[in-house]
Amino acid sequence: MIHREAYIENRRVLADSGEVTIDVSVRDPITALWVELRAQNGGTYNKASPLAACIDAVELIDGSEVLVSMDGFEAFAVTAYFLGHIPYQLICEEGSLYQNCFLCIPFGRFLGDVSYALDPTRFDNLQIRFKWNLAAVNAVGATGFLTGTGRLTVLADIMEGASAPGAMLTYKEVYTFTTAASGVTYIDLPTDRAHRSLYLRCHEAGVGAFGNLTYIKVSGDQDKVIPFNMARTDFVRWLTTYYPPFHYKHNIVVANGNTAYFLLKQDEVVAYYPSTADTVCTGIVQGMGEEAIALYVAGSGSATNQSIMALVHGWLPFGVAHVPWGNGQEPNSWLAAPSFRSLRLELTQGNADGTVAVVVEQERAY
């Protein structure tokens, strides 16, 4: 077997927003797709606008069948949890510099998994569909992304000569909603195939990790079986038993009294490294992915924006949690969803205006 990377798209020029559909003409098994969106910041700055926020959907489709469908936040989190770290990213707010969002869409339990992989020969019209909007956070221009600078790259991680895999893993967003101050939202989960894991995003600026929910519960056949039931505070602590904190570098542009926004939304710890002499930068740690900045130059608060490199440690990329079912390497331990007539996620709410999204990772046999 030869392991090789092949370009499906190589820095394809994009409009500032839109949708493209790309044929997948590879025939050998694919262990993962690597997707990168990059764009250049405007000449002034581009604050709090990571490119993950500009990806409306990255999808893998075969005619009417959707095999993968996630937005940028979800795909970024899948990448981090799958790899166990955040791969190198350009997260930069400084004017005229480039940002990127580098994503891994895996089809196996690990890279190079010959049992679980995407087998293009099993599909008739395999395509990648990509939707984006560079103005999702800031308008295109001097304080956003520059018009005409969007580029899309797609790499197929191919296992040439590998035997035909027996199955693949799929990732699909199945539900989104905005939280209310109280009540329970009931979400029917698919029961057609086994579940390897559940990804759950809950985020609101200025609110702590999963602060919009009070209980997370999964119920099978009207509580005949309850695979998961946990209070929010226990939930966010329990998650750390599976994953160490993530870390990445983030170039922020701030003045004294500004708020800096980071990608990690639970208990972030930030080390600041100013780029100019006699400058001191600190942040008031809130542990919810944002910090009020104190910036002093020569002993006085600076009203002028400064470029600061920040090294960020924490949990919950973009507020996304990963709930594994059993041993991720052992299919017999995964959640046997087809054994239930009804499988339901029940989310009890305690704070309004949080954004919630649910992604299900499933086994799809050929």
N, C-alpha and C positions, 0 to 999 in steps of 0.2 A: 504494500500500500504506500502511495506517495501522498504526503500531506502538503497541500499548496493553497495559496491565496490567489483568487482571481477577481479582477475588477468586473463588476456588473455595470457600475457607473463610476467615472473618475472625474470628480469635480465638475459635475454638470452644472451649467449656469442656470440659476433659478430667477424667476420674477420675485417681487417682494412678498407675494402670497400666491397660493394656488394649490394645485394637485397634479401629480404626475403618476403615471402607471408604467411600470418597467417590466418587460418580459424576463423571466429567468430561463435561460437556454442551457444551463448546465445539466448534465445527465448523471454525473456521479453523486454519491451521497454527500450531503452538506451538514457539517456538525454545527455551524453557526453562521449567521450573517452579521457583518460589522457595518454599521450605518453611521455616517458622519454628516452633520450639517455644520457649515461654518459661514461666518459673515463678518464684515468689518464694522467697527464702531464708527459713529460720526466724529467729526473733528473736535467736539467739545468734551463729551463723555457719553456713557450709556449706562446709567445707574440701575442696579437691581433688575437686570433684564438678561438672565441666562438663556441660552438658546433652547434649552429643554422646554421653556415656557412658550416657545414659538412653534413647537411641533404639535399640531392638532392630532395627527394620527400617523403611525407607521404600521402598515398592514401587509400581511402575506395572504393572497387570495388565490383560489382556483375556481374561476367562473363565479358562481354565486356563493360558494363555500368560503367562509372566512376562517383561516387557520391561526392567524395572529392579528390582534388589533389592540393597540395601546397608544396613549398619548405620550408626550415626551417625558413627563414626570414619572409615569409608570415604567416606561422602558428604561429610563435612567436607573430607577430603583432595582428593576430586575437585573440589570447589568451589575450593579454593586453587590447585590446579594448572591448572584450566581458566581461571580469571580471571587467574592470575599474581600474585595477592595474596590475603590473607585479608580478606574484606569485614568491615565493622564488626560486632563482636560484643560482647555484654555478658558478659564473663568475670569474675565478681565473687563473692567469698566472704563479703563483709560481711553481717551480719545484717539482715534485712528488705528488702534490696535485690533487684532482679530480675536474672535471668540470661536469656540467650537463646542459641539455636543457629540461625544463619541459613544455609541451604543452597541451592545452585544445582544443579538437575538438568538439564544441558544435553542437547539432542538434535541439535545441529549442531556444526560445527567451530569456530564462533564465534557470538556472539549476533547474530541477524539473518540467519543462513545460510538462504537460500531453497532450496538444493539438499538440505540435510540438516535435517530438522525432523520433529516429531511431527505426523502428519496424522490427526486423530481420525476422519475419514470412512472410514479404512481398517480401522476396528475396530468390532466389534459391541457390546461391553460394557466400554468403557474406564473403569478405576477406579484410584484411589490407595488403597493400603492402608498404614496407619501403625500401628506397634506401639511402645509406650513403657513405661517403668517409672521413675518419679521416685525410687524407693528403690534404684536400681541400685548406688549407691556408699554413700550415707548414708541411714539410715532417715528416713522422713518425720517432721518435727517440728522442734524448736528448733535442732538442729544438722544439719538436712538441708533439703529443700524443704518449704514449708508445704503441708499438705493442701488440695486443692481449688483450687490456683492455676495448674495447668497450662493452657496455651492453645495452640491450633494454628492457624496461618495458612498458607494455600496460595494463591499467586498464579500465574496463567498469563501468560507473556510471549507475547502473541499477535501474529502478523503478519497482520492483517486485509486481505483482498484479495490476498494473495500467491498465486502459482501453486502448484499441488500439488507438494510435494517428491518427489524420486525415492527417498529413503531416509531413515533416521534412525540415530542412534547409541544403543546400549544399553549398560547397565552392570549386570553381574551377578556377585555373589559365587558362586564355583564351588567353593570348598574352604576349610575351616578345620581347624587341628589345633594341638596343643601339642607343642613340640619335645622331643626326647630328647637325651641327652648325646652320642649319636653316631648314625650311620646316615644313609640317604638316604630321603626321602619323595618318591614319584613321583605326580605329579598330572596326570591326563589333561585337557588343555585342549580346548574344543569346536573342531571342524573344519568346522562347517556354514557359517560366514560369515567374512569377512576380519576381522582384528584390527587395531584402530587403536592400542591400547596395553594395557599390563598394569599393574595396581596391586597392589603386594605389601606387606602389613603384617607387621612382625616387631617385637614389643615385649615387654619384661619390665622391671618397675621395678628400678632399680639396675644395669642392664646397658646397655652402650653400643649405639649404633645398629647394628641387625642382628647384635648380638653372639651370637645363638643359632645363626646360620648361618655356614658357612665358604665355601660355593660356591653360586652361583645359575646354573642352566643351563636352556636351552630346547632340546629335541631334536626334530627332525622325522624320522619314519620310521627310528627306531632309529639315530640319529646319522648318517644319510645327509646331513642338513643340520643345522647347529648355529647357529641365528640369534643365540644369546646364551650366553656362558659366561664367568663372571667371579668372582674371589675377592671375599669380603665387603669387605675393606679397599679394594680398587680400585673396587668397586661404589659404595660410599657417596661416594667422591670423584668418580667419573665422573658421578654424578647432578647434581653441582653445576655441570657444564658446561651443563646445560639450564636451570637455575633459579637465580636469585639467592636469598639468604636471605629468608624470610618475616619479617614482624614484626606484632605486635599488642600491645595493652595488657591487663594482667591485674591485677585487684585481689585481693591475697592477704591473709589474716589469719594472722599468725604471732606467736609469742613466741620469745625467745632459745633457740636449740638446736633449733627445729622444722625440718622439711624442707618446702620449697615445691615443688610439682609443676606443671610447665608443659606446654603443648600441643605445643611443638616439641621433638623428641627427639634432635636431632643438633647438637652444638656450639652450644648456646644461649648467648647473651650477654645479661645482664639488667642494666638500670639501675633502681635502687630509689629511690622518691620517697616518704618518710614523710609522713603527714598531720598529725603533731603536732610541735611545736617541740622543739628540743634532742634530736632522735632521729636515730640513725645506724643504717642497715640495710645489711648486706652479705651476699653469699652465696658459698659455696665452690664455684667453678665445676667441675662434673664433666663437662659436655658430653653428658649423657644425659637431659636433660629434668627434672632435679631438683637442688636445691641445699640444703645445710645452711645455715641462716640464723643470723647473728649480729646481734642486735638490742639496741642500747644506748640508754637514756634517761638523760640527764644524767650520762653516763659509766658507768652501771651496767647490767649485763645485765638485761633486762626479762623477768620471768616472766608478765607480763600481755600478752594478745593485743593486737596493734596492726594497724590497717588500713594497708597499704602498696600504693601503686600501682607496678607494675612494667612497664617497657617491654622486651619480649622479642624478640630476633632469633635466628633459627636455621633449621634445615632439618628435614625429615621430620615434618610435622604428624601427631600421634598415631602416629608410627613408620611412616607409609605412604610408600613410594617409588613413583614413576611412571616406567615404562619405555615410552617412545614407540617405535613401529615406523615408521621412515622419517620423512618430512615429514608432520606432522599435517594440513596443509592439502591434501596431494596424495594422493588415494585410491589411485592406482596404485603408490604406494610402501609401502602398508601390508602387513602380513604376510598372505600369501595362504594362510590356514589350510586352505581346501578342497583345495589341491593336495597335502596330506599325508593319508595314511591314518592316521597317528598323530602327534600333537603333544603333547609331554609336558614339563612343568616338573619339574625335578629339584632338590631342595633338600637340600644336605648339612648335617647338624646337628653342632654342636660344644658345645652348652650346653642343659641341660634347662629346661623350664618357661616357654619363650617362647610367646606367642600369635602364630600366623601365620594370615593370611587372604589369599585370592587373589581379585581382581576383574578381569574381562575386559571391555574395551570393544570392541564389535563394530559392524560396519556391517550394518544390516538393511534390505535393499531392499524396496520395496513391489511 
